[in-house]
Amino acid sequence: MDMVTTLLLAFISIVIINNLVFTKFLGICPYLGVSGRIDMAFGMGMAVTFVVTLSGTMTWMIDNWILMKLGLEVTRYVCFILVIAGAVQLVEMYVRKFFPSLYDSFGIFLPLITTNCAILGLCLFINLWEVDSLIEAVVLSFGAGIGFTMAICIMAGIRENLNLADVPDCLKGAPITLITAGLLALAFMGFAGMIR
Amino acid sequence: MTFTIYYLLFTIYYFPGLQSPSYLNFQLSIVNSQLWSDAWPAGLTMLGLGSGFALVLLIASIKLKVEVDPKVEQIHEALPNLDCGACGFAGCGQYAKAVLENPELLGKCAPGGPQTSAKIADILNLQVSDSGPQKRPIVHCRAHTDDKTIYAGYEGIESCTAANALANVQACAFGCLGYGDCTRACKFDALHIIDGLATVDYEKCTGCTACSKACPRNLIEMVPFSHENMMTVACSSKESGKSTRAICKVGCIGCGLCAKQSEQFVIENNLARVDYEKYQLTEKEETAMTKCPTKVIIYRGKSAPEPLQPKQKTTASA
């Protein structure tokens, strides 16, 4: 029971309270770049979720079972990037095979998940927070992906409605998007401190 | 793999134990046995990880291989790659695939025109019949802001579709509203609202039909441009001549003067139309153009001359 509570709290924490996009400002590039339409945003979120779950788990395993054992913590960054790049390649092949239309609509953004700092950020945060069980690392990674999906979908929903809004000329396009992102981040600051 | 090799070199070069990574010391550092004994586990680990991932990806690339017909690539290259959607598919890639499976779809590429169709036919080993001249849009309205009668100021969403849903924004229920749905639909910056009227820039137009689909009043017709400039009746008003004249200075009143001059003009529902199937310019049509009381018969095209202006006298009566 205790374990379940911990995991549940970890999940809620990473999705809402420590949301990588809203509180750590990681992964802003796809967050602003692919949030034009809600269906694409959701697809991107799912792809990121898959990659982050896979790479978060893998990096925890490599970190704890190989690097720490051998005292090679300095190589952490390079190893993590290797894992992420590999995972993205895998996702790309998978999506291309089974969801060709999604593959076409992603275009350049799919390989760009490699450089999505939210993923590397999460892998390093797991290490920084001293997560010491594999299952917790898995839950945190998956939660981070879900948090990213939620953030990008909220943003896409707002931006779809923003198209119809009467925005002052000087704020059209990127400025109003950034303002919206800022307001969203502010709103999510309200959750801070809910879980210790 | 590249990562691994770079990392190995990197570790050797900048290892913390080394005093100064200057170029002079480099030769020395390589042979420094202390360094080697510290660095090899890192190198080996990275090598191991790298090869592990390489193996996984290798297996995945074989298992998840997507067979792409090389012809699809060729067709895709032959297409203009504008992804305009005129063919009815999401983009050029999808069209390339579809046309390979079903050659009857050949010739749907409006921006590419006959040339592209010929190229694709070549790839597919087909003969293509001449599909005629390329189509370009003509806006069937010539009323600028001053020519129109506007009943009420419109302050709603800046869109023709929205404005069209309201009655009486503009007196003419057929004419161009000028809120630019077509401008936004155009991917090539070839359509602009100039003084309240959608105006096609024929230099930039690719004939992708996006504007004709976007116009809520169906003002924009795709016309086969057999000449550089095409004569057209730039009005869509089906009102009676009297009502049209009352609300628009340059509307077609359906008087039939043009139809008397030339068979190419057909009057239907108080509206003259050019029959583009038998389009052939002769003096008769020129006469019809100058005789038209509201001067609604005009040229549209790349180098179209300025349209004639109706005499004040004729338009003042209502």
Contacts between the chains, C-beta under 8 A, distances in Angstrom:
chain1	res1	chain2	res2	distance
A	62	B	49	6.9
A	66	B	45	6.3
A	66	B	49	7.8
A	67	B	45	7.3
A	70	B	41	5.5
A	70	B	45	6.4
A	72	B	41	6.3
A	72	B	42	5.3
A	72	B	45	5.8
A	74	B	42	7.4
A	75	B	7	7.2
A	75	B	11	8.0
A	75	B	42	5.3
A	75	B	45	6.7
A	75	B	46	6.4
A	78	B	3	6.6
A	78	B	7	5.3
A	78	B	46	6.8
A	79	B	45	7.7
A	79	B	46	7.1
A	79	B	49	6.1
A	81	B	3	7.4
A	82	B	3	5.7
A	82	B	4	8.0
A	82	B	46	7.6
A	82	B	49	6.0
A	82	B	50	6.5
A	82	B	53	6.3
A	83	B	49	7.9
A	83	B	53	7.4
A	85	B	3	7.9
A	86	B	53	4.0
A	86	B	56	6.8
A	86	B	57	6.2
A	89	B	57	5.5
A	89	B	60	7.7
A	90	B	56	7.3
A	90	B	57	6.7
A	90	B	60	5.5
A	93	B	60	5.4
A	93	B	61	6.2
A	93	B	64	4.3
A	94	B	60	7.8
A	94	B	64	6.1
A	96	B	64	7.5
A	96	B	66	5.5
A	97	B	64	4.5
A	97	B	65	7.8
A	97	B	66	5.6
A	100	B	66	7.8
A	101	B	90	7.6
A	104	B	90	7.3
A	104	B	91	6.9
A	104	B	93	6.1
A	104	B	94	7.4
A	164	B	157	6.5
